[in-house]
């Protein structure tokens, strides 16, 4: 049986970035359909810790990515407020900032180097003595020798945010199709005309003049020739969740581990970075390393329950920058490759891409992330949908 449907925009991929793009497009009045191969919100965003920390990540980013991260973090409060209003659900957005802790001389040297990068990017951090760190967080190890405070760092709970985005999309009239396999992105001439997919053994068609590929690390598996031009690989991350009485209020980080507190008392401990393809194994070695480094930073975790050991796959392109923009036939866009920053970059990705699709407005912030930078052929046709 074939189902005929109509949409203005189809988003392939129901993870953090895909849901954000779909919500933003629906908020602009577009008829939106999200097509997800598994369950929505079950990918990298489900595993993610949700740190919104351009200051803490500065050393790992180039100027373009840092500028984009700062823009996205500035947009977060308004974005979350709209999502919460439309969905009636909270997103766990918090503003305590991050403490970056040095537990030895090597750590201290790394944080000094990070502070220099932050100053170069114009980011605000405060140097702290060991006593000042323990004053803010008494449960931190007495072996702390100093650190940094990043007051502008924020966090959000990705699981709660994605749940709220799903509700917000539906509130705005959008449709979400789960457990569906895309068999083709349909075209006529040089123009996208829709998407064909199968679900429960039946074929369905959705007509649309705009399609956004937001399938994360799985984008190369889509039946779209242009998608295979992106040098994508999955970076496996293992992450733990601990439960018990709350023992810290700030995000804590060392060069070896991070610990993110939730309002419920849960602590998110992460994360490994393993270039092993789609290896779903949860390994004892990874759990041991995460718990060892977390215990060195916060000895009180020894009394907490290990409630979850999760594996996620970060979408990493060759240059570790996202791909956001036109890709192939007119009306086909990519929004993928956000690697470790998908949660942080989602609002800016969604809003700026919606500007481009709806009225053709191209922000200069997106220029460094043009998907055609990997192609050997000329840049694809530009243009928005008016």
TISETOR-988384 format. One line per 4 residues: number of its first residue (from 0); their letters; for each residue x, y, z of N, C-alpha, C. Coordinates in steps of 0.001 Angstrom, whole numbers. Example, Ala and Ser with C-alpha at 12.3 -4.5 7.8 and 13.67 -1.06 7.14 Angstrom:
<nodes>
0	AS	13190/-5690/7800/12300/-4500/7800/13200/-3300/7800  12850/-2250/7080/13670/-1060/7140/12900/30/7870 $
</nodes>
This chain:
<nodes>
0	XXXX	851/-1190/0/0/0/0/877/1226/0  497/2258/-747/1244/3500/-807/438/4611/-162  1075/5330/750/416/6453/1418/948/7742/819  74/8593/323/464/9885/-223/239/10956/834 $
4	XXXX	1233/11766/1071/1138/12840/2055/1881/14040/1499  1658/15169/2115/2279/16406/1659/2903/17127/2849  4079/17680/2630/4754/18492/3643/5534/19585/2934  5860/20621/3659/6773/21630/3123/8218/21186/3294 $
8	XXXX	8476/20470/4391/9844/20067/4720/9824/18697/5374  10714/17825/4931/10927/16528/5570/12323/16525/6185  12404/16147/7454/13685/15977/8137/13937/14491/8285  15049/14012/7735/15423/12609/7887/16399/12518/9053 $
12	XXXX	15936/11949/10156/16747/11839/11363/16058/12528/12526  15730/11749/13558/15014/12287/14708/15865/12362/15950  17134/12802/15799/17981/13066/16949/17880/14522/17362  18838/14971/18166/18785/16330/18705/18735/17380/17601 $
16	XXXX	19646/17302/16632/19698/18312/15583/18460/18231/14695  18073/17037/14293/16911/16885/13441/15639/17394/14087  15441/17079/15365/14251/17551/16065/14263/19066/16214  15440/19639/16484/15530/21095/16606/15192/21774/15283 $
20	XXXX	15722/21248/14177/15426/21811/12854/13936/21703/12558  13358/20539/12837/11934/20345/12570/11087/21285/13416  11427/21425/14685/10655/22317/15559/10743/23755/15072  11944/24195/14728/12113/25582/14294/11355/25834/12994 $
24	XXXX	11408/24886/12049/10674/25050/10799/9165/25077/11049  8685/24200/11931/7258/24193/12261/6847/25495/12932  7750/26066/13723/7469/27344/14379/7347/28482/13374  7989/28316/12202/7877/29326/11138/6646/29097/10254 $
28	XXXX	5832/28120/10593/4613/27875/9842/4705/26818/8763  5842/26108/8647/5974/25063/7634/5306/23769/8106  4762/23012/7146/4266/21663/7432/5488/20735/7430  5717/20087/8555/6968/19351/8765/6665/17887/9060 $
32	XXXX	7489/17010/8481/7466/15583/8810/8881/15146/9163  9027/14454/10291/10303/13855/10706/10233/12357/10452  11243/11812/9774/11317/10374/9513/12548/9832/10223  12339/8858/11109/13416/8302/11934/13504/6794/11744 $
36	XXXX	14732/6283/11554/14951/4862/11299/14670/4003/12530  14821/4557/13717/14624/3828/14974/13524/4543/15757  13810/4863/16996/12937/5730/17777/13531/7134/17782  12692/8149/17790/13234/9496/17906/13914/9636/19271 $
40	XXXX	14923/10487/19298/15646/10803/20539/16376/9603/21125  16736/8618/20278/17392/7416/20786/18858/7336/20393  19394/8354/19727/20762/8296/19235/21762/8973/20152  22675/9744/19542/23749/10380/20310/23199/11314/21377 $
44	XXXX	22081/12002/21082/21510/12911/22064/21012/12209/23308  20578/10954/23168/20121/10181/24324/21283/9903/25278  22471/9723/24720/23647/9447/25550/24309/10711/26062  24078/11846/25421/24847/13066/25683/24622/13615/27084 $
48	XXXX	25632/14321/27586/25564/14926/28919/24867/16274/28902  24935/17009/27789/24212/18267/27688/24963/19488/28163  26296/19459/28150/27064/20637/28549/27033/21691/27447  26744/22916/27820/26753/24056/26895/27928/24917/27315 $
52	XXXX	29116/24561/26793/30354/25058/27384/31362/25494/26338  31110/26603/25617/32117/27061/24656/33421/27464/25316  33360/27973/26548/34596/28344/27243/35435/27123/27561  34778/26055/28013/35508/24859/28402/36013/24065/27216 $
56	XXXX	35447/24304/26020/35817/23563/24823/36723/24353/23889  37140/25555/24284/37815/26454/23348/39062/25839/22724  39829/25104/23497/41077/24571/22965/40821/23565/21849  39665/22887/21914/39372/21863/20920/38685/22427/19675 $
60	XXXX	38423/23730/19657/37654/24325/18573/38486/25356/17820  38150/25549/16527/38740/26668/15818/37837/27886/16000  38259/29019/15470/37534/30263/15716/36106/30193/15182  35917/29641/13978/34579/29583/13397/33633/28764/14269 $
64	XXXX	34107/27622/14763/33254/26776/15588/32977/27431/16935  33978/28097/17514/33756/28797/18773/32752/29924/18603  32863/30694/17529/31893/31766/17269/30479/31195/17127  30373/30068/16424/29069/29437/16226/28517/28929/17557 $
68	XXXX	29399/28354/18396/28974/27860/19704/28494/29007/20591  29203/30123/20575/28784/31278/21371/27426/31795/20912  27226/31855/19590/25941/32283/19052/24826/31341/19497  25091/30039/19454/24077/29064/19826/23744/29157/21311 $
72	XXXX	24768/29326/22137/24524/29434/23575/23743/30700/23914  23984/31783/23176/23213/33007/23394/21749/32819/23017  21493/31951/22042/20120/31697/21609/19396/30691/22494  20117/29963/23335/19524/28870/24093/18374/29294/25007 $
76	XXXX	18506/30371/25811/17403/30699/26727/16071/30927/26011  16098/31679/24914/14865/31941/24173/14345/30668/23515  15260/29855/22987/14881/28597/22353/14195/27680/23360  14810/27495/24531/14239/26631/25564/12893/27174/26038 $
80	XXXX	12796/28493/26199/11536/29082/26669/10395/28775/25705  10662/28845/24388/9624/28548/23406/9247/27071/23428  10272/26219/23485/10008/24777/23501/9194/24403/24741  9574/24940/25888/8843/24630/27117/7408/25155/27055 $
84	XXXX	7215/26334/26472/5864/26891/26358/4994/26039/25431  5543/25634/24284/4764/24850/23330/4492/23432/23815  5451/22870/24548/5340/21459/24955/4720/21278/26332  4842/22300/27180/4431/22143/28567/5380/21294/29385 $
88	XXXX	6598/21077/28875/7582/20225/29540/8851/21009/29837  9519/20682/30934/10796/21293/31262/11943/20640/30512  13023/21413/30329/14185/20929/29572/15448/20817/30422  15363/21122/31707/16533/20989/32570/17644/21975/32272 $
92	XXXX	17289/23185/31852/18294/24218/31538/18788/24829/32844  20127/24812/33055/20728/25281/34310/21904/26203/34038  22193/27094/35031/23118/28196/34803/24247/28288/35834  24555/27205/36525/25556/27305/37596/26977/27537/37107 $
96	XXXX	27269/27233/35855/28633/27329/35354/29406/26044/35586  30652/26022/35104/31511/24832/35213/32735/25122/36047  33170/24110/36793/34456/24150/37489/35392/23178/36797  36518/23693/36305/37547/22857/35687/38658/22699/36712 $
100	XXXX	38863/21474/37158/39691/21205/38328/40995/20542/37921  42099/21029/38505/43410/20391/38342/43710/19570/39589  44005/18277/39389/44309/17391/40505/45805/17122/40643  46596/17609/39686/48040/17432/39737/48689/18489/38853 $
104	XXXX	50010/18462/38797/50731/19486/38034/50428/19406/36545  50313/18182/36004/50005/18043/34579/48650/18658/34251  47660/18396/35106/46357/19014/34917/46461/20533/34945  47220/21047/35902/47353/22500/36039/47944/23118/34781 $
108	XXXX	48937/22440/34186/49538/22956/32953/48529/22936/31804  47713/21879/31736/46698/21821/30675/45656/22924/30843  45267/23192/32099/44277/24246/32317/44873/25629/32065  46150/25809/32346/46806/27076/31992/46771/27288/30482 $
112	XXXX	47032/26224/29740/46993/26319/28283/45567/26604/27800  44577/25962/28428/43191/26211/28070/42810/27659/28348  43251/28192/29487/42950/29589/29823/43532/30533/28777  44710/30219/28264/45306/31060/27216/44458/31038/25953 $
116	XXXX	43959/29859/25583/43072/29776/24424/41806/30583/24663  41262/30492/25861/40035/31214/26166/40247/32722/26055  41364/33197/26548/41647/34630/26432/41751/35030/24966  42352/34151/24142/42481/34453/22722/41121/34575/22055 $
120	XXXX	40169/33764/22504/38833/33800/21924/37923/34810/22618  38425/35515/23607/37623/36503/24312/36602/35905/25264  36863/34702/25762/35939/34028/26668/36297/34326/28119  35278/34324/28973/35463/34709/30372/35647/33482/31264 $
124	XXXX	36763/33419/31959/36999/32400/32984/37714/33055/34160  37602/32434/35317/38255/32932/36522/39209/31865/37056  40439/32276/37374/41379/31355/37998/40999/31163/39465  41035/29911/39938/40683/29601/41322/41802/28835/42003 $
128	XXXX	41980/29117/43279/42893/28323/44096/42178/27050/44542  42944/26126/45107/42333/24895/45610/41298/25206/46684  41619/26168/47569/40679/26528/48632/39388/27109/48060  39498/27879/46996/38307/28478/46392/37437/27418/45711 $
132	XXXX	38076/26411/45127/37304/25321/44536/36542/24564/45612  37224/24226/46713/36577/23476/47794/35503/24300/48485  35649/25606/48474/34615/26459/49041/33333/26380/48204  33492/26307/46890/32325/26208/46008/31740/24799/46005 $
136	XXXX	32608/23798/46026/32161/22404/45986/32962/21588/47007  32485/21514/48258/33247/20826/49314/33479/19343/49054  32665/18723/48201/32825/17289/47948/33958/16973/46986  34539/17983/46338/35665/17757/45430/36863/17246/46235 $
140	XXXX	37689/16432/45605/38844/15838/46267/39762/16891/46881  40275/16592/48040/41234/17492/48703/42565/17532/47966  42760/16689/46956/43986/16702/46156/43971/17794/45087  42855/18511/44972/42783/19590/43987/43866/20620/44266 $
144	XXXX	44538/21065/43191/45611/22061/43347/45225/23416/42759  44060/23506/42141/43610/24752/41540/42654/24456/40401  42294/25521/39680/41407/25292/38556/40851/26575/37977  39787/26414/37189/39134/27526/36500/37636/27450/36769 $
148	XXXX	37004/28626/36801/35555/28709/36862/35073/29381/35597  34169/28707/34875/33573/29249/33645/32133/29625/33964  31885/30873/34384/30547/31245/34863/29486/31264/33788  29880/31391/32529/28903/31467/31448/28526/30112/30881 $
152	XXXX	29173/29038/31337/28787/27703/30904/27389/27373/31426  26655/26634/30642/25311/26208/31005/25188/24703/30771  24052/24153/31144/23755/22764/30792/22273/22628/30527  21914/21585/29773/20536/21220/29525/20470/19706/29594 $
156	XXXX	19303/19179/29908/19135/17726/29934/18676/17289/28543  19547/16663/27746/19168/16328/26359/17954/15417/26254  17783/14517/27181/16638/13618/27114/15335/14394/27317  15344/15292/28277/14145/16106/28517/13912/17079/27365 $
160	XXXX	14982/17666/26841/14842/18605/25736/14284/17910/24496  14791/16727/24173/14287/16022/22995/12827/15618/23169  12453/15185/24363/11048/14865/24622/10177/16090/24429  10663/17241/24908/9911/18480/24750/9846/18906/23285 $
164	XXXX	10924/18700/22532/10909/19037/21109/9879/18203/20354  9809/16924/20666/8803/16066/20035/7405/16617/20303  7124/16949/21567/5813/17501/21898/5588/18843/21220  6660/19665/21142/6539/20964/20491/6265/20846/19001 $
168	XXXX	6906/19888/18343/6665/19660/16908/5203/19269/16687  4701/18373/17498/3313/17948/17354/2354/19091/17679  2701/19893/18678/1877/21051/19008/1788/22011/17826  2862/22114/17061/2893/23004/15897/2363/22342/14633 $
172	XXXX	1797/21155/14767/1174/20498/13622/2083/19579/12845  3303/19342/13335/4228/18464/12635/3923/17000/12862  4439/16152/11962/4256/14703/12048/5600/14037/12298  5587/12955/13071/6805/12200/13370/6558/10744/13034 $
176	XXXX	7403/10196/12154/7291/8807/11706/8506/8049/12221  8275/7025/13029/9360/6243/13613/9426/4854/12980  10597/4208/13160/10818/2857/12641/10541/2790/11141  11075/3783/10425/10857/3886/8976/12204/3887/8266 $
180	XXXX	12264/3233/7141/13496/3140/6352/13330/3944/5068  14126/4997/4913/14072/5806/3695/14647/4995/2537  13872/4863/1471/14336/4128/295/14784/5053/-824  14301/6301/-829/14778/7258/-1829/14395/8673/-1424 $
184	XXXX	15265/9611/-1779/14899/11024/-1798/14584/11333/-3250  13343/11649/-3534/12848/11733/-4901/13142/13104/-5509  13410/13108/-6810/13747/14346/-7507/13042/14396/-8855  12934/15615/-9362/12496/15857/-10735/13441/16903/-11305 $
188	XXXX	14259/16487/-12281/15306/17384/-12756/16319/17627/-11654  16578/18916/-11355/17542/19233/-10308/16846/19625/-9012  15611/19198/-8820/14792/19648/-7702/14286/18478/-6878  14386/18559/-5551/13805/17559/-4660/12281/17647/-4720 $
192	XXXX	11641/16472/-4736/10176/16448/-4760/9565/15687/-3586  10389/14978/-2811/9827/14269/-1670/10690/13113/-1231  10118/12265/-393/10831/11130/197/9920/9906/137  10498/8774/-242/9803/7494/-184/10437/6655/921 $
196	XXXX	9594/6008/1723/10117/5194/2827/9200/4004/3056  9739/3015/3746/8948/1843/4115/8826/1775/5629  7677/1301/6059/7436/1093/7500/6481/-72/7654  6873/-1023/8471/6063/-2223/8698/5702/-2914/7392 $
200	XXXX	6672/-2917/6459/6484/-3620/5211/5671/-2882/4170  5221/-1677/4470/4422/-910/3529/5217/295/3018  4967/665/1781/5648/1819/1178/4792/3072/1343  5489/4180/1651/4819/5456/1856/5583/6534/1098 $
204	XXXX	4872/7559/696/5498/8691/22/5059/9984/698  6011/10873/885/5706/12213/1362/6259/13204/354  5399/13995/-224/5826/15019/-1166/6322/16241/-404  7460/16763/-806/8024/17950/-154/9063/18563/-1075 $
208	XXXX	9170/19879/-1058/10161/20538/-1895/11465/20823/-1148  11490/20497/147/12717/20658/926/12919/19440/1805  14141/18896/1806/14498/17751/2645/15805/18083/3363  15841/17833/4667/17041/18048/5470/17552/16696/5949 $
212	XXXX	18814/16412/5641/19456/15169/6087/20110/15437/7440  19518/14882/8491/20027/15082/9852/20171/13730/10544  20698/12768/9806/20789/11389/10298/22065/11119/11081  22825/12163/11410/24003/11987/12239/25013/11036/11636 $
216	XXXX	25538/10140/12459/26578/9214/12012/26078/8225/10972  24752/8099/10812/24170/7138/9871/23902/7759/8505  24334/8995/8273/23966/9677/7034/24516/8975/5800  25692/8353/5909/26282/7682/4746/25460/6487/4285 $
220	XXXX	24586/5980/5146/23751/4845/4779/22473/5220/4070  22213/6530/3920/21008/6951/3225/21164/6745/1716  20071/6469/1015/20142/6266/-441/20196/7596/-1185  21205/8386/-851/21390/9713/-1441/22854/9834/-1830 $
224	XXXX	23135/9947/-3120/24526/9983/-3573/25292/11133/-2938  24660/12298/-2804/25350/13452/-2245/25764/13220/-797  24969/12453/-53/25305/12192/1346/26593/11392/1470  26852/10534/497/28060/9707/560/29325/10501/245 $
228	XXXX	29158/11754/-194/30333/12602/-403/30881/13145/902  30117/13023/1985/30563/13522/3283/31428/12467/3968  32666/12802/4339/33555/11813/4967/33199/11613/6440  32107/10888/6662/31545/10717/8005/32033/9419/8631 $
232	XXXX	32295/9463/9931/32561/8239/10675/31968/8386/12075  31519/7276/12662/30977/7324/14020/32099/7233/15059  32071/8102/16047/32996/8025/17177/32209/7546/18391  32525/6351/18811/31806/5723/19919/32116/6436/21229 $
236	XXXX	31071/6678/22011/31249/7241/23343/30501/6414/24369  31185/6017/25433/30537/5320/26536/30398/6291/27706  29251/6258/28340/28932/7225/29382/28159/6523/30488  28387/6922/31726/27739/6309/32884/26786/7298/33537 $
240	XXXX	25770/6757/34186/24876/7557/35011/24817/6947/36410  25016/7805/37409/25017/7400/38811/23841/8074/39507  23280/7407/40519/22132/7965/41229/22351/7904/42732  21804/8899/43398/21890/8982/44854/21569/10391/45309 $
244	XXXX	21929/10705/46537/21716/12054/47048/22617/13041/46307  22100/14247/45985/22939/15247/45298/24175/15587/46117  25339/15616/45468/26576/15942/46180/27312/17126/45568  26937/17550/44348/27528/18739/43725/26446/19483/42965 $
248	XXXX	26690/20774/42707/25732/21570/41939/26309/22077/40627  27651/22160/40521/28288/22616/39284/28678/21431/38399  28748/21684/37090/29446/20753/36215/30915/20748/36617  31483/19564/36799/32888/19407/37172/33643/18753/36025 $
252	XXXX	34866/19243/35784/35672/18660/34714/37128/18642/35134  37816/17597/34712/39273/17574/34678/39652/17281/33225  40928/17308/32877/41290/16887/31523/40951/15437/31206  40538/14649/32222/40294/13218/32023/38837/12795/32124 $
256	XXXX	37966/13644/32671/36589/13215/32900/35710/14445/33101  34403/14265/32893/33462/15295/33308/32337/14649/34104  31743/15441/35003/30633/14996/35836/29565/16088/35773  28379/15710/35314/27296/16679/35129/26156/16319/36073 $
260	XXXX	25803/17213/37014/24716/16914/37956/23352/17262/37378  22369/16440/37683/20977/16709/37340/20203/17080/38613  19072/17717/38432/18256/18135/39573/17806/16946/40413  17661/15793/39791/17194/14594/40486/18258/13973/41388 $
264	XXXX	19495/14447/41297/20599/13819/42004/21438/12926/41114  20976/12671/39906/21757/11880/38956/23037/12607/38583  24117/11839/38423/25371/12367/37905/25685/11659/36598  25973/12438/35557/26367/11888/34263/27887/11942/34187 $
268	XXXX	28525/10806/33957/29984/10700/33973/30442/10258/32590  31295/11073/31962/31722/10690/30619/33033/11349/30242  33415/11105/29046/32913/10053/28158/34116/9579/27360  34060/8359/26900/35139/7839/26065/35008/8378/24641 $
272	XXXX	36067/8274/23866/36054/8625/22437/36808/7526/21712  36074/6614/21030/36637/5412/20448/36291/5352/18968  37292/5299/18125/37094/5233/16678/36994/3768/16272  35833/3159/16553/35635/1726/16378/34433/1407/15512 $
276	XXXX	33947/2371/14747/32746/2135/13971/31541/1990/14877  30510/1286/14378/29283/1117/15151/29405/-90/16088  30339/3/17001/30572/-1040/18003/29716/-716/19228  28672/-1498/19478/27715/-1194/20534/28081/-1797/21884 $
280	XXXX	29238/-2423/21996/29599/-3089/23258/29812/-2063/24370  29283/-2372/25542/29557/-1599/26755/30649/-2353/27515  31840/-1776/27555/32984/-2529/28033/33329/-2206/29487  33828/-3225/30182/34240/-3053/31561/35413/-2073/31670 $
284	XXXX	36321/-2117/30676/37469/-1221/30719/37057/237/30680  36083/568/29828/35619/1951/29749/34954/2366/31051  34120/1500/31613/33457/1819/32876/34484/2031/33985  35507/1166/34012/36548/1295/35029/37276/2630/34920 $
288	XXXX	37660/3004/33694/38399/4259/33517/37554/5463/33905  36288/5473/33513/35424/6596/33860/35221/6693/35370  34963/5553/36013/34746/5570/37458/36030/5928/38213  37163/5444/37728/38438/5765/38379/38693/7265/38348 $
292	XXXX	38544/7888/37182/38811/9327/37082/37757/10144/37813  36508/9683/37778/35465/10390/38514/35698/10317/40012  36152/9152/40498/36433/8994/41931/37592/9885/42365  38606/10022/41512/39727/10907/41840/39261/12350/42013 $
296	XXXX	38261/12734/41222/37750/14095/41303/36718/14253/42406  35865/13255/42570/34727/13357/43490/34594/12044/44251  35330/11873/45345/35342/10580/46052/33970/10104/46509  33028/11025/46707/31704/10650/47189/30908/9790/46234 $
300	XXXX	31348/9652/44997/30593/8814/44060/30631/7349/44458  31562/6989/45336/31667/5584/45753/30381/5086/46402  29589/5977/46954/28362/5583/47630/27136/5617/46717  27311/5974/45451/26177/6102/44546/25936/4804/43774 $
304	XXXX	24710/4654/43285/24362/3507/42451/24764/3787/41005  25298/2777/40325/25502/2864/38880/24188/2451/38231  23486/3435/37670/22145/3167/37153/22117/2902/35660  23170/3301/34936/23109/3147/33482/24509/3228/32887 $
308	XXXX	24735/2424/31853/25964/2450/31058/25510/2490/29603  25736/3623/28945/25161/3882/27633/26257/4036/26588  25946/3642/25361/26828/3861/24216/26110/4765/23216  26831/5781/22730/26325/6636/21678/27366/6790/20586 $
312	XXXX	26935/7269/19417/27851/7419/18284/27814/8865/17789  28901/9572/18043/29003/10968/17618/29312/11026/16116  28638/11898/15374/28913/12010/13935/30103/12938/13680  31213/12389/13222/32445/13166/13040/32840/13200/11572 $
316	XXXX	32948/14390/11020/33486/14577/9680/35002/14722/9748  35650/14707/8591/37107/14668/8546/37758/15840/9278  37161/17030/9178/37753/18205/9823/37115/18521/11169  36246/17629/11670/35597/17780/12977/34681/18987/13046 $
320	XXXX	34253/19517/11885/33296/20614/11825/31981/20088/11254  30846/20705/11610/29578/20239/11061/29417/20584/9590  28466/19940/8959/28064/20239/7585/26635/20760/7639  26454/22036/7316/25140/22677/7403/24934/23488/6131 $
324	XXXX	23995/23067/5301/23734/23810/4078/23328/22903/2936  23215/23450/1708/22766/22681/542/23708/21526/220  23111/20448/-261/23892/19254/-574/23219/18530/-1732  23703/18755/-2950/23148/18034/-4091/22005/18775/-4753 $
328	XXXX	20890/18086/-5048/19784/18720/-5782/19215/19913/-5019  18608/20824/-5761/17994/21990/-5153/16904/21545/-4168  16950/22117/-2960/15988/21752/-1927/16496/20703/-965  17680/20128/-1211/18274/19147/-305/19331/19826/549 $
332	XXXX	19219/19688/1871/20135/20307/2816/20696/19248/3764  21898/19515/4286/22497/18686/5333/22533/19474/6632  22362/18757/7729/22568/19319/9072/23112/18176/9915  24421/17962/9829/25021/16774/10430/26493/17043/10748 $
336	XXXX	27150/16056/11354/28576/16168/11626/28920/17064/12800  28017/17207/13762/28265/18107/14889/29192/17494/15940  29575/16257/15747/30550/15554/16589/30159/15661/18071  30994/16293/18900/30717/16349/20335/29808/17512/20728 $
340	XXXX	29375/18308/19744/28725/19569/20073/27277/19643/19599  26659/18498/19322/25318/18522/18763/24306/19215/19661  24347/18944/20956/23400/19583/21874/23658/21084/21923  24911/21469/22055/25247/22892/22175/24895/23672/20924 $
344	XXXX	25080/23076/19746/24921/23809/18491/23514/23703/17898  22618/22959/18524/21307/22731/17928/20492/24005/17709  20383/24926/18685/19549/26112/18426/20041/26951/17253  21330/27235/17183/21842/28048/16074/21707/27299/14757 $
348	XXXX	21997/26000/14755/21823/25217/13532/20382/25309/13045  19434/25099/13956/18025/25070/13573/17535/26440/13114  17879/27473/13860/17357/28800/13531/17969/29352/12246  19285/29215/12102/19938/29776/10915/19589/28972/9668 $
352	XXXX	19443/27651/9803/19037/26850/8652/17588/27161/8272  16729/27383/9267/15346/27766/8966/15295/29108/8250  16135/30058/8671/16212/31348/7964/16549/31130/6490  17508/30246/6249/17977/29977/4890/16877/29322/4053 $
356	XXXX	16227/28302/4632/15221/27553/3894/13975/28399/3629  13539/29151/4622/12268/29866/4505/12382/31093/3613  13436/31898/3821/13501/33151/3046/14834/33392/2350  15705/32393/2337/16960/32521/1606/18015/33347/2299 $
360	XXXX	17828/33684/3576/18804/34478/4323/19944/33586/4801  21145/33867/4351/22314/33067/4714/23167/33820/5719  23315/33266/6913/24178/33862/7926/25631/33562/7603  26530/34546/7740/27958/34276/7526/28516/33261/8510 $
364	XXXX	27829/33049/9627/28297/32053/10590/28276/30644/10016  27422/30411/8995/27315/29074/8412/28334/28815/7314  28960/29867/6797/29856/29699/5648/30951/28658/5874  31604/28608/7051/32675/27609/7234/32183/26162/7239 $
368	XXXX	30858/25970/7321/30315/24621/7460/29610/24146/6191  29912/24780/5077/29335/24420/3781/29663/22956/3463  28656/22114/3257/28929/20696/2962/29756/20487/1702  29711/21443/770/30432/21256/-489/31942/21364/-319 $
372	XXXX	32417/21703/877/33872/21806/1061/34569/20464/870  33834/19365/927/34433/18046/742/34335/17554/-695  33566/18249/-1524/33308/17768/-2879/34433/18158/-3825  34688/17305/-4831/35684/17620/-5858/35065/18431/-6986 $
376	XXXX	33714/18441/-7023/33005/19176/-8072/32606/20544/-7562  31965/21315/-8428/31564/22657/-8072/30546/22647/-6950  30390/23788/-6278/29433/23913/-5172/28025/23689/-5693  27158/23080/-4871/25787/22841/-5292/24996/24142/-5403 $
380	XXXX	23845/24034/-6073/22995/25202/-6272/22493/25707/-4945  22526/27035/-4759/22024/27654/-3538/20556/28052/-3733  19929/28405/-2638/18592/28993/-2763/17676/28566/-1651  16748/29459/-1281/15790/29164/-231/14403/28953/-816 $
384	XX	13433/28704/63/12056/28493/-334/11265/29708/125  10767/30497/-757/10038/31699/-385/8537/31395/-297 $
</nodes>
